[in-house]
Amino acid sequence: MVELGVNIDHVATLREARKGTEPDVIAAAKICELAGAHQLTIHLRQDRRHIQDRDLALLSKTLHVRLNLEMAAVDEIITIALRAKPHTVCLVPENRQEVTTEGGLNVVGQKRRLSDVVKRFHGAGVKVSMFIDPELKQVDASAAAKADYVELHTGPYANARQDQIVGELNRMVDAAAHAINAGLVFNAGHGLTRHNLPAVAAIPGLNEVNIGHSIVSRAVFIGLENAVKEILAILKECSK
Ligand code: PXP
């Protein structure tokens, strides 16, 4: 079965709206874990707009499932991540003006630097994922940098017009096959919902999806546990 990483950044977004303690991010993570999520995902952004350092420290000590830390490959965050030692770091591009992560990481353009970053994380026993657009050259560069995983950016598929959807899916199918051939594990994420997930979950070789905004949004209406279970049921159905 394709595994589920639940991104709980937007539980923290709601908390930070009042700079208080509610909703409790750690309690939310535990609900996701008990609902059957295989992994929790958080993004410690340089501007700390949602997840805070304390969230990372507490989650890395209290979770039973894997913790996946999305992060920019910058010295400040690398130091924090090496201390927290999550199961995986997912390297993402970060732009302070953006509402959410926009494009994939340009691994081609910074292969040498990213190889060094991968080496540092591997030295600490932390696996590394590259969040990339579904482009063969970015897959090749990720393999050359010795990443463990690529997470293909599903945003362009999620936002595609009706007549572009098949083209975007095919781009992912090709990039996924290329990644698996190169010895990488293939994950996917961004903009996925209960409606657009089945087509992605059917891509051969998919290991894991990371889903945040749509689960937290759905939780407002049906509760977090049910929102996680709803996505797990879709993944289970797709793996039959
Ligand atoms: N994967 C990565 C690498 C991301 O940056 C994000 C957004 O933080 C997600 C998955 C989750 O995206 P969404 O919140 O749109 O489900």
Boltz pocket constraint, residues with backbone or C-beta under 6 A from the ligand:
constraints:
  - pocket:
      binder: B
      contacts: [[A, 7], [A, 9], [A, 43], [A, 70], [A, 90], [A, 92], [A, 100], [A, 101], [A, 131], [A, 151], [A, 188], [A, 189], [A, 190], [A, 191], [A, 192], [A, 210], [A, 211], [A, 212], [A, 213], [A, 214]]
      max_distance: 6.0
